């Protein structure tokens, strides 16, 4: 009997030349969907024991320890991010510590594709597909939120100042990739008006 093998939705796809920023897939991302009640001390304590750090409780925030990161999605939902190989270990720890507690932990690594944008100008490129103001003060490293991107459901995570991860459902991976490559072309680069340096 043949073994099941994972293939990323963007396997073999590369970014075309002439882009103003770097675009690449993050195919080794392990993702666990965790649900529970922040009002339940037993749940919060058990999640802390399994992960080694507390779940973020502030809306649109994230927390990290080592190579594990947790994104806040709603008052009772988080995404736990790691390498695909480590996700199995994290899930086993969660199910052990959360046993008997009202909660849910599911490996959804195969459900989403993750596209990373890097470089100066990422915010301008992303704002061509969303109504979010990515120049707002809250949009800083660690910020995450759901959004409509190019008319589909997506999740945005600001990893660093000029590094953004976009999460989309697997079936929309190619569409999103093509949209990003089109809007990130150097010839389509835009410079937003904002605070300007005073003339010399």
N, CA, C and O of each residue as an XYZ file, in Angstrom:
800
protein
N       0.859     -1.192      0.000
C       0.000      0.000      0.000
C       0.891      1.237      0.000
O       1.840      1.322      0.781
N       0.591      2.189     -0.868
C       1.414      3.389     -0.965
C       1.161      4.311      0.221
O       0.065      4.354      0.780
N       2.215      5.053      0.592
C       2.118      5.993      1.700
C       1.572      7.330      1.202
O       1.859      7.754      0.082
N       0.783      7.985      2.049
C       0.283      9.305      1.709
C       1.428     10.310      1.794
O       2.197     10.298      2.755
N       1.540     11.160      0.812
C       2.580     12.191      0.827
C       1.926     13.547      0.653
O       0.929     13.687     -0.055
N       2.503     14.543      1.309
C       1.964     15.902      1.220
C       2.607     16.648      0.061
O       3.818     16.572     -0.148
N       1.788     17.364     -0.683
C       2.302     18.250     -1.719
C       1.658     19.610     -1.545
O       0.433     19.719     -1.494
N       2.465     20.632     -1.456
C       1.934     21.973     -1.240
C       1.106     22.400     -2.446
O       1.359     21.939     -3.559
N       0.120     23.274     -2.242
C      -0.736     23.698     -3.356
C       0.009     24.502     -4.412
O      -0.469     24.635     -5.539
N       1.185     25.045     -4.057
C       1.951     25.850     -5.004
C       3.273     25.173     -5.373
O       4.241     25.841     -5.735
N       3.300     23.854     -5.279
C       4.517     23.111     -5.616
C       4.939     23.407     -7.047
O       4.129     23.321     -7.970
N       6.200     23.755     -7.229
C       6.728     24.014     -8.558
C       6.485     25.420     -9.074
O       6.975     25.774    -10.146
N       5.730     26.235     -8.328
C       5.436     27.600     -8.766
C       6.517     28.547     -8.243
O       6.886     28.483     -7.070
N       7.014     29.407     -9.096
C       8.019     30.393     -8.692
C       7.556     31.782     -9.089
O       6.776     31.952    -10.027
N       8.043     32.761     -8.369
C       7.676     34.141     -8.665
C       8.345     34.589     -9.964
O       9.501     34.247    -10.213
N       7.640     35.337    -10.780
C       8.229     35.810    -12.033
C       9.240     36.924    -11.768
O       9.225     37.518    -10.690
N      10.102     37.215    -12.713
C      11.035     38.332    -12.544
C      10.302     39.664    -12.611
O       9.174     39.741    -13.097
N      10.947     40.697    -12.123
C      10.376     42.035    -12.232
C       9.392     42.415    -11.154
O       8.558     43.298    -11.355
N       9.477     41.745     -9.988
C       8.594     42.109     -8.881
C       9.283     43.114     -7.964
O      10.504     43.091     -7.807
N       8.492     43.990     -7.366
C       9.031     45.012     -6.476
C       9.354     44.455     -5.092
O      10.129     45.054     -4.347
N       8.764     43.309     -4.746
C       8.996     42.670     -3.453
C       9.233     41.183     -3.683
O       9.059     40.688     -4.796
N       9.628     40.474     -2.633
C       9.821     39.028     -2.713
C       8.533     38.322     -2.314
O       7.906     38.682     -1.317
N       8.136     37.315     -3.093
C       6.944     36.515     -2.803
C       7.328     35.048     -2.858
O       7.923     34.598     -3.838
N       6.991     34.292     -1.807
C       7.276     32.864     -1.799
C       6.264     32.132     -0.925
O       5.652     32.718     -0.032
N       6.104     30.860     -1.195
C       5.224     30.033     -0.370
C       6.000     29.527      0.838
O       7.216     29.346      0.776
N       5.285     29.300      1.941
C       5.859     28.703      3.142
C       5.268     27.300      3.269
O       4.309     27.110      4.017
N       5.817     26.312      2.556
C       5.172     24.998      2.467
C       5.304     24.124      3.710
O       4.569     23.146      3.853
N       6.222     24.456      4.605
C       6.460     23.585      5.765
C       5.712     24.062      7.011
O       6.084     23.693      8.125
N       4.679     24.864      6.846
C       3.980     25.440      7.990
C       2.974     24.449      8.568
O       2.039     24.028      7.887
N       3.179     24.084      9.832
C       2.207     23.271     10.548
C       1.208     24.188     11.228
O       1.597     25.196     11.818
N      -0.071     23.857     11.156
C      -1.120     24.733     11.689
C      -2.114     23.914     12.509
O      -2.659     22.919     12.031
N      -2.339     24.341     13.731
C      -3.319     23.697     14.607
C      -4.389     24.716     14.969
O      -4.083     25.824     15.410
N      -5.633     24.337     14.781
C      -6.773     25.180     15.165
C      -7.161     24.796     16.588
O      -7.535     23.655     16.855
N      -7.067     25.765     17.497
C      -7.393     25.524     18.906
C      -8.593     26.366     19.308
O      -8.659     27.563     19.027
N      -9.543     25.713     19.972
C     -10.728     26.421     20.463
C     -10.942     26.123     21.941
O     -10.740     25.001     22.405
N     -11.351     27.144     22.657
C     -11.611     27.009     24.087
C     -12.077     28.343     24.632
O     -12.181     29.318     23.887
N     -12.356     28.394     25.910
C     -12.895     29.601     26.529
C     -11.822     30.306     27.356
O     -11.241     29.711     28.264
N     -11.563     31.570     27.040
C     -10.601     32.333     27.833
C     -11.098     32.526     29.263
O     -10.311     32.766     30.179
N     -12.408     32.419     29.442
C     -12.989     32.579     30.780
C     -12.822     31.326     31.635
O     -13.166     31.331     32.817
N     -12.296     30.254     31.045
C     -12.098     28.995     31.760
C     -10.635     28.884     32.195
O      -9.769     28.606     31.365
N     -10.347     29.098     33.483
C      -8.958     29.041     33.954
C      -8.290     27.693     33.671
O      -7.090     27.636     33.403
N      -9.067     26.613     33.731
C      -8.502     25.282     33.485
C      -8.020     25.171     32.041
O      -6.957     24.608     31.781
N      -8.797     25.704     31.108
C      -8.394     25.666     29.696
C      -7.138     26.492     29.465
O      -6.193     26.025     28.830
N      -7.125     27.711     29.975
C      -5.982     28.596     29.755
C      -4.721     28.016     30.382
O      -3.639     28.120     29.805
N      -4.848     27.414     31.548
C      -3.700     26.818     32.227
C      -3.188     25.592     31.475
O      -1.980     25.401     31.337
N      -4.112     24.763     30.990
C      -3.718     23.561     30.256
C      -3.032     23.918     28.943
O      -2.047     23.284     28.562
N      -3.551     24.931     28.248
C      -2.930     25.374     26.998
C      -1.533     25.910     27.262
O      -0.608     25.659     26.489
N      -1.382     26.644     28.351
C      -0.062     27.157     28.740
C       0.912     26.011     29.004
O       2.065     26.062     28.578
N       0.455     24.999     29.692
C       1.316     23.848     30.004
C       1.743     23.122     28.732
O       2.882     22.665     28.633
N       0.839     23.011     27.758
C       1.150     22.286     26.522
C       2.105     23.064     25.628
O       2.964     22.481     24.967
N       1.948     24.391     25.611
C       2.739     25.215     24.695
C       4.008     25.775     25.330
O       5.000     26.027     24.646
N       3.963     25.966     26.643
C       5.105     26.579     27.316
C       4.981     28.078     27.455
O       5.873     28.725     28.003
N       3.878     28.646     26.963
C       3.629     30.086     27.120
C       2.128     30.329     26.999
O       1.388     29.468     26.523
N       1.689     31.496     27.430
C       0.254     31.790     27.499
C      -0.321     32.127     26.129
O       0.350     32.727     25.290
N      -1.563     31.735     25.917
C      -2.268     32.115     24.695
C      -2.484     33.624     24.687
O      -2.780     34.199     25.735
N      -2.344     34.284     23.539
C      -2.637     35.718     23.479
C      -4.132     35.950     23.688
O      -4.961     35.270     23.084
N      -4.472     36.906     24.541
C      -5.878     37.169     24.850
C      -6.369     38.475     24.245
O      -7.574     38.720     24.195
N      -5.443     39.320     23.783
C      -5.826     40.585     23.187
C      -6.233     40.382     21.728
O      -5.560     39.654     20.999
N      -7.323     41.013     21.291
C      -7.748     40.878     19.895
C      -6.637     41.258     18.911
O      -5.914     42.232     19.121
N      -6.516     40.482     17.848
C      -5.599     40.734     16.742
C      -4.132     40.763     17.173
O      -3.314     41.490     16.609
N      -3.822     39.954     18.186
C      -2.443     39.890     18.670
C      -1.891     38.486     18.458
O      -2.607     37.583     18.025
N      -0.622     38.316     18.765
C       0.013     37.005     18.657
C       1.047     36.869     19.763
O       1.414     37.849     20.412
N       1.508     35.649     19.968
C       2.539     35.367     20.967
C       3.434     34.277     20.417
O       3.012     33.481     19.579
N       4.672     34.240     20.889
C       5.610     33.247     20.357
C       6.611     32.831     21.414
O       6.918     33.580     22.341
N       7.112     31.616     21.252
C       8.184     31.093     22.074
C       8.982     30.137     21.203
O       8.471     29.097     20.788
N      10.221     30.484     20.927
C      11.026     29.660     20.029
C      10.431     29.663     18.636
O      10.158     30.724     18.074
N      10.231     28.480     18.078
C       9.693     28.381     16.718
C       8.194     28.122     16.698
O       7.641     27.730     15.671
N       7.534     28.340     17.835
C       6.079     28.168     17.909
C       5.433     29.536     18.089
O       5.842     30.326     18.940
N       4.430     29.796     17.285
C       3.720     31.083     17.352
C       2.223     30.824     17.407
O       1.731     29.863     16.816
N       1.501     31.683     18.119
C       0.048     31.541     18.241
C      -0.606     32.847     17.810
O      -0.244     33.920     18.291
N      -1.569     32.747     16.901
C      -2.315     33.909     16.424
C      -3.716     33.910     17.029
O      -4.403     32.889     17.018
N      -4.135     35.052     17.555
C      -5.486     35.217     18.082
C      -6.442     35.395     16.905
O      -6.221     36.258     16.055
N      -7.507     34.583     16.847
C      -8.501     34.717     15.783
C      -9.833     35.254     16.290
O     -10.501     36.023     15.599
N     -10.218     34.847     17.501
C     -11.462     35.338     18.096
C     -11.382     35.049     19.590
O     -10.368     34.552     20.082
N     -12.450     35.363     20.303
C     -12.430     35.193     21.755
C     -12.290     33.733     22.174
O     -11.973     33.446     23.329
N     -12.526     32.806     21.236
C     -12.415     31.389     21.600
C     -11.655     30.573     20.542
O     -11.839     29.359     20.449
N     -10.806     31.235     19.750
C     -10.106     30.515     18.691
C      -8.713     31.086     18.447
O      -8.504     32.299     18.422
N      -7.756     30.148     18.267
C      -6.372     30.524     17.979
C      -5.814     29.602     16.898
O      -6.280     28.476     16.731
N      -4.818     30.087     16.171
C      -4.047     29.241     15.267
C      -2.661     29.076     15.856
O      -1.993     30.062     16.165
N      -2.226     27.841     16.012
C      -0.894     27.546     16.526
C      -0.014     27.173     15.336
O      -0.347     26.264     14.575
N       1.105     27.872     15.177
C       1.974     27.699     14.021
C       3.315     27.110     14.432
O       3.886     27.488     15.454
N       3.806     26.188     13.627
C       5.104     25.579     13.862
C       5.557     24.942     12.557
O       4.944     25.165     11.513
N       6.619     24.155     12.608
C       6.958     23.341     11.450
C       5.946     22.200     11.366
O       5.317     21.855     12.367
N       5.787     21.620     10.192
C       4.827     20.523     10.033
C       5.204     19.331     10.913
O       4.332     18.674     11.481
N       6.504     19.057     11.023
C       6.932     17.906     11.809
C       6.651     18.100     13.294
O       6.369     17.134     14.003
N       6.728     19.345     13.769
C       6.518     19.600     15.199
C       5.037     19.692     15.553
O       4.672     19.543     16.719
N       4.187     19.933     14.569
C       2.749     20.089     14.834
C       2.158     18.841     15.475
O       1.272     18.941     16.324
N       2.643     17.656     15.074
C       2.114     16.404     15.642
C       2.403     16.327     17.147
O       1.558     15.900     17.934
N       3.607     16.749     17.524
C       3.984     16.729     18.942
C       3.150     17.724     19.743
O       2.679     17.415     20.837
N       2.973     18.911     19.191
C       2.185     19.943     19.877
C       0.737     19.485     20.041
O       0.141     19.662     21.103
N       0.180     18.900     18.990
C      -1.206     18.436     19.050
C      -1.367     17.344     20.110
O      -2.354     17.333     20.846
N      -0.404     16.431     20.190
C      -0.474     15.366     21.193
C      -0.423     15.951     22.600
O      -1.158     15.512     23.485
N       0.449     16.947     22.809
C       0.540     17.599     24.126
C      -0.764     18.290     24.488
O      -1.230     18.201     25.624
N      -1.352     18.985     23.510
C      -2.611     19.682     23.764
C      -3.720     18.704     24.145
O      -4.463     18.940     25.098
N      -3.827     17.621     23.408
C      -4.901     16.666     23.679
C      -4.721     15.984     25.029
O      -5.698     15.593     25.667
N      -3.470     15.844     25.464
C      -3.217     15.261     26.783
C      -3.592     16.226     27.893
O      -4.297     15.852     28.830
N      -3.123     17.473     27.793
C      -3.367     18.450     28.862
C      -4.818     18.939     28.880
O      -5.325     19.342     29.927
N      -5.483     18.904     27.725
C      -6.851     19.411     27.639
C      -7.907     18.325     27.849
O      -9.103     18.600     27.751
N      -7.480     17.107     28.132
C      -8.428     16.015     28.309
C      -9.414     16.341     29.431
O      -9.011     16.691     30.540
N     -10.704     16.221     29.132
C     -11.736     16.497     30.122
C     -12.129     17.960     30.205
O     -13.037     18.312     30.958
N     -11.452     18.830     29.435
C     -11.756     20.259     29.429
C     -12.482     20.606     28.129
O     -12.104     20.122     27.062
N     -13.505     21.428     28.209
C     -14.259     21.832     27.023
C     -13.336     22.565     26.055
O     -12.959     23.711     26.302
N     -12.968     21.905     24.946
C     -12.004     22.484     24.015
C     -11.960     21.649     22.742
O     -12.589     20.594     22.656
N     -11.210     22.135     21.757
C     -11.017     21.412     20.510
C      -9.643     21.775     19.957
O      -9.284     22.951     19.906
N      -8.879     20.776     19.546
C      -7.572     20.994     18.921
C      -7.489     20.087     17.700
O      -7.594     18.867     17.822
N      -7.298     20.683     16.519
C      -7.307     19.932     15.264
C      -6.148     20.394     14.387
O      -5.897     21.591     14.253
N      -5.447     19.432     13.793
C      -4.381     19.745     12.848
C      -5.010     20.122     11.506
O      -5.642     19.291     10.855
N      -4.834     21.375     11.102
C      -5.401     21.848      9.830
C      -4.295     22.289      8.876
O      -4.506     23.171      8.044
N      -3.130     21.685      8.994
C      -1.979     22.081      8.181
C      -2.257     21.989      6.687
O      -1.752     22.800      5.911
N      -3.056     21.007      6.279
C      -3.330     20.810      4.854
C      -4.465     21.688      4.341
O      -4.774     21.679      3.150
N      -5.081     22.441      5.236
C      -6.249     23.231      4.850
C      -5.871     24.558      4.190
O      -6.589     25.055      3.323
N      -4.744     25.124      4.608
C      -4.382     26.460      4.152
C      -3.042     26.475      3.428
O      -2.193     25.604      3.618
N      -2.885     27.494      2.594
C      -1.590     27.806      1.989
C      -1.108     29.102      2.629
O      -1.912     29.957      3.000
N       0.204     29.240      2.754
C       0.787     30.433      3.366
C       1.744     31.066      2.359
O       2.690     30.426      1.899
N       1.487     32.329      2.024
C       2.341     33.062      1.097
C       3.007     34.195      1.857
O       2.340     34.982      2.529
N       4.321     34.273      1.747
C       5.088     35.305      2.454
C       5.518     36.411      1.503
O       6.028     36.155      0.411
N       5.301     37.647      1.943
C       5.750     38.829      1.214
C       6.847     39.489      2.030
O       6.708     39.657      3.242
N       7.927     39.860      1.377
C       9.051     40.482      2.067
C       9.574     41.665      1.266
O       9.630     41.627      0.037
N       9.953     42.713      1.984
C      10.575     43.861      1.348
C       9.777     45.137      1.521
O       8.585     45.114      1.830
N      10.458     46.241      1.315
C       9.800     47.539      1.397
C       8.762     47.649      0.284
O       9.063     47.405     -0.885
N       7.563     48.010      0.648
C       6.486     48.115     -0.330
C       5.437     47.028     -0.196
O       4.468     47.009     -0.956
N       5.616     46.110      0.772
C       4.623     45.039      0.975
C       3.251     45.603      1.311
O       2.235     45.108      0.822
N       3.220     46.629      2.138
C       1.928     47.193      2.558
C       1.174     47.761      1.355
O      -0.033     47.560      1.215
N       1.902     48.471      0.490
C       1.270     49.039     -0.692
C       0.726     47.947     -1.613
O      -0.371     48.073     -2.157
N       1.500     46.877     -1.782
C       1.043     45.764     -2.624
C      -0.217     45.132     -2.038
O      -1.180     44.885     -2.763
N      -0.217     44.871     -0.735
C      -1.368     44.229     -0.096
C      -2.613     45.099     -0.145
O      -3.723     44.588     -0.297
N      -2.439     46.403     -0.017
C      -3.600     47.292      0.004
C      -4.280     47.401     -1.356
O      -5.357     47.987     -1.461
N      -3.667     46.844     -2.398
C      -4.345     46.786     -3.696
C      -5.449     45.739     -3.698
O      -6.297     45.731     -4.590
N      -5.441     44.847     -2.693
C      -6.439     43.785     -2.649
C      -7.340     43.811     -1.442
O      -8.222     42.962     -1.310
N      -7.135     44.788     -0.538
C      -7.948     44.841      0.676
C      -8.243     46.282      1.055
O      -7.504     47.197      0.691
N      -9.322     46.473      1.784
C      -9.678     47.818      2.242
C      -9.026     48.160      3.578
O      -9.213     49.264      4.091
N      -8.260     47.222      4.148
C      -7.600     47.491      5.421
C      -6.570     48.593      5.270
O      -5.882     48.678      4.252
N      -6.465     49.438      6.290
C      -5.423     50.460      6.317
C      -4.186     49.847      6.965
O      -4.069     49.820      8.190
N      -3.273     49.359      6.148
C      -2.087     48.701      6.674
C      -1.009     49.688      7.091
O       0.083     49.282      7.491
N      -1.308     50.993      7.000
C      -0.391     52.019      7.497
C      -0.795     52.496      8.891
O      -0.134     53.352      9.478
N      -1.890     51.933      9.415
C      -2.365     52.315     10.745
C      -1.359     51.878     11.813
O      -0.663     50.879     11.627
N      -1.272     52.611     12.926
C      -0.313     52.279     13.986
C      -0.439     50.867     14.532
O       0.553     50.274     14.955
N      -1.665     50.318     14.526
C      -1.857     48.973     15.081
C      -1.248     47.883     14.201
O      -1.011     46.767     14.664
N      -0.998     48.206     12.945
C      -0.483     47.210     12.009
C       1.039     47.119     12.136
O       1.784     47.552     11.257
N       1.471     46.544     13.254
C       2.892     46.435     13.582
C       3.240     44.963     13.768
O       2.338     44.127     13.817
N       4.527     44.622     13.873
C       4.899     43.209     14.056
C       4.108     42.538     15.178
O       4.020     43.062     16.289
N       3.537     41.380     14.876
C       2.703     40.653     15.829
C       1.224     40.788     15.531
O       0.421     39.968     15.976
N       0.858     41.819     14.780
C      -0.548     42.066     14.450
C      -1.078     40.981     13.511
O      -0.374     40.554     12.596
N      -2.306     40.538     13.733
C      -2.934     39.579     12.827
C      -4.433     39.831     12.816
O      -5.013     40.256     13.815
N      -5.046     39.566     11.677
C      -6.496     39.695     11.591
C      -7.005     39.044     10.316
O      -6.282     38.923      9.327
N      -8.265     38.629     10.360
C      -8.918     38.121      9.165
C      -9.232     39.305      8.254
O      -9.394     40.435      8.713
N      -9.314     39.025      6.966
C      -9.630     40.099      6.028
C     -10.221     39.514      4.748
O     -10.140     38.312      4.495
N     -10.816     40.395      3.953
C     -11.203     40.041      2.598
C     -10.052     40.480      1.714
O      -9.682     41.653      1.697
N      -9.487     39.526      0.978
C      -8.371     39.873      0.099
C      -8.692     39.398     -1.314
O      -8.905     38.207     -1.544
N      -8.725     40.328     -2.249
C      -9.069     40.007     -3.636
C     -10.369     39.213     -3.694
O     -10.513     38.278     -4.482
N     -11.314     39.609     -2.837
C     -12.667     39.032     -2.785
C     -12.733     37.636     -2.171
O     -13.755     36.962     -2.309
N     -11.677     37.183     -1.499
C     -11.741     35.893     -0.818
C     -11.381     36.070      0.657
O     -10.809     37.089      1.047
N     -11.722     35.068      1.471
C     -11.386     35.106      2.886
C      -9.899     34.819      3.072
O      -9.364     33.889      2.468
N      -9.236     35.609      3.898
C      -7.805     35.436      4.139
C      -7.474     35.856      5.566
O      -8.293     36.456      6.262
N      -6.271     35.530      5.976
C      -5.762     35.923      7.287
C      -4.409     36.574      7.072
O      -3.557     36.035      6.366
N      -4.212     37.736      7.683
C      -2.960     38.474      7.552
C      -2.201     38.449      8.867
O      -2.786     38.652      9.931
N      -0.902     38.200      8.796
C      -0.049     38.235      9.975
C       1.189     39.075      9.660
O       1.922     38.783      8.715
N       1.413     40.111     10.453
C       2.608     40.937     10.294
C       3.723     40.277     11.099
O       3.736     40.362     12.327
N       4.652     39.624     10.418
C       5.736     38.896     11.083
C       6.807     39.861     11.552
O       7.225     39.818     12.709
N       7.248     40.724     10.664
C       8.210     41.777     10.967
C       7.766     43.029     10.225
O       6.745     43.010      9.538
N       8.513     44.106     10.353
C       8.116     45.378      9.751
C       7.833     45.241      8.256
O       6.838     45.778      7.770
N       8.671     44.548      7.537
C       8.487     44.382      6.099
C       8.351     42.914      5.705
O       8.775     42.506      4.624
N       7.751     42.124      6.601
C       7.507     40.704      6.327
C       6.064     40.385      6.708
O       5.665     40.556      7.860
N       5.285     39.922      5.732
C       3.868     39.632      5.941
C       3.552     38.221      5.464
O       4.026     37.797      4.410
N       2.752     37.497      6.239
C       2.254     36.188      5.823
C       0.759     36.304      5.542
O       0.004     36.864      6.337
N       0.347     35.763      4.393
C      -1.067     35.743      4.026
C      -1.522     34.286      3.993
O      -0.954     33.469      3.269
N      -2.547     33.966      4.780
C      -3.102     32.613      4.855
C      -4.390     32.582      4.044
O      -5.290     33.394      4.256
N      -4.467     31.632      3.114
C      -5.694     31.449      2.350
C      -6.026     29.971      2.300
O      -5.162     29.119      2.505
N      -7.290     29.676      2.025
C      -7.659     28.276      1.881
C      -6.973     27.694      0.649
O      -6.772     28.375     -0.357
N      -6.627     26.441      0.756
C      -5.806     25.774     -0.249
C      -6.340     25.933     -1.680
O      -5.564     26.114     -2.618
N      -7.634     25.866     -1.836
C      -8.212     25.923     -3.181
C      -8.040     27.293     -3.846
O      -8.201     27.424     -5.060
N      -7.711     28.315     -3.039
C      -7.515     29.653     -3.598
C      -6.034     30.016     -3.738
O      -5.707     31.167     -4.029
N      -5.146     29.058     -3.536
C      -3.716     29.354     -3.522
C      -3.227     29.925     -4.844
O      -2.547     30.951     -4.863
N      -3.567     29.274     -5.947
C      -3.086     29.742     -7.251
C      -3.677     31.100     -7.609
O      -2.983     31.961     -8.150
N      -4.949     31.288     -7.309
C      -5.594     32.570     -7.586
C      -4.895     33.696     -6.819
O      -4.592     34.746     -7.386
N      -4.644     33.471     -5.534
C      -4.005     34.487     -4.713
C      -2.584     34.756     -5.195
O      -2.150     35.906     -5.268
N      -1.868     33.688     -5.521
C      -0.492     33.824     -6.013
C      -0.457     34.683     -7.282
O       0.372     35.585     -7.403
N      -1.344     34.403     -8.209
C      -1.379     35.158     -9.460
C      -1.762     36.612     -9.226
O      -1.223     37.513     -9.869
N      -2.699     36.839     -8.301
C      -3.103     38.211     -7.976
C      -1.929     38.982     -7.384
O      -1.681     40.129     -7.756
N      -1.208     38.349     -6.463
C      -0.057     39.002     -5.842
C       1.043     39.294     -6.861
O       1.623     40.380     -6.862
N       1.321     38.334     -7.715
C       2.376     38.542     -8.715
C       2.015     39.677     -9.666
O       2.892     40.416    -10.114
N       0.733     39.817     -9.976
C       0.304     40.887    -10.872
C       0.394     42.250    -10.192
O       0.839     43.225    -10.798
N      -0.029     42.310     -8.936
C      -0.052     43.602     -8.237
C       1.313     43.984     -7.673
O       1.515     45.132     -7.277
N       2.250     43.041     -7.630
C       3.579     43.329     -7.086
C       4.602     43.651     -8.179
O       5.784     43.830     -7.887
N       4.159     43.723     -9.419
C       5.093     44.038    -10.498
C       5.750     45.391    -10.263
O       5.112     46.337     -9.801
N       7.020     45.466    -10.586
C       7.758     46.711    -10.384
C       7.100     47.855    -11.157
O       7.077     48.993    -10.687
N       6.572     47.553    -12.331
C       5.930     48.583    -13.143
C       4.629     49.078    -12.525
O       4.148     50.157    -12.871
N       4.053     48.289    -11.603
C       2.785     48.673    -10.966
C       3.003     49.278     -9.580
O       2.046     49.512     -8.843
N       4.272     49.531     -9.229
C       4.579     50.045     -7.897
C       3.934     51.415     -7.684
O       3.941     52.259     -8.579
N       3.377     51.627     -6.490
C       2.766     52.910     -6.144
C       3.449     53.474     -4.917
O       3.932     52.729     -4.064
N       3.487     54.791     -4.831
C       4.026     55.475     -3.646
C       2.887     56.225     -3.009
O       2.324     57.138     -3.613
N       2.541     55.850     -1.793
C       1.415     56.461     -1.117
C       1.781     57.832     -0.547
O       2.903     58.055     -0.093
N       0.822     58.727     -0.583
C       1.030     60.024      0.035
C       0.916     59.846      1.553
O       0.120     59.036      2.029
N       1.685     60.574      2.279
C       1.679     60.497      3.739
C       2.545     61.596      4.280
O       2.691     62.647      3.656
N       3.116     61.364      5.426
C       4.023     62.365      6.000
C       5.201     62.572      5.072
O       5.869     61.610      4.695
N       5.465     63.811      4.700
C       6.537     64.121      3.766
C       7.641     64.878      4.480
O       7.380     65.668      5.387
N       8.860     64.636      4.070
C       9.983     65.391      4.622
C       9.882     66.850      4.168
O       9.507     67.139      3.032
N      10.220     67.742      5.065
C      10.196     69.152      4.725
C      11.275     69.459      3.690
O      12.379     68.922      3.782
N      10.985     70.300      2.718
C      11.990     70.633      1.709
C      13.201     71.309      2.338
O      13.072     72.041      3.319
N      14.358     71.063      1.779
C      15.597     71.650      2.325
C      15.622     73.155      2.087
O      16.580     73.825      2.473
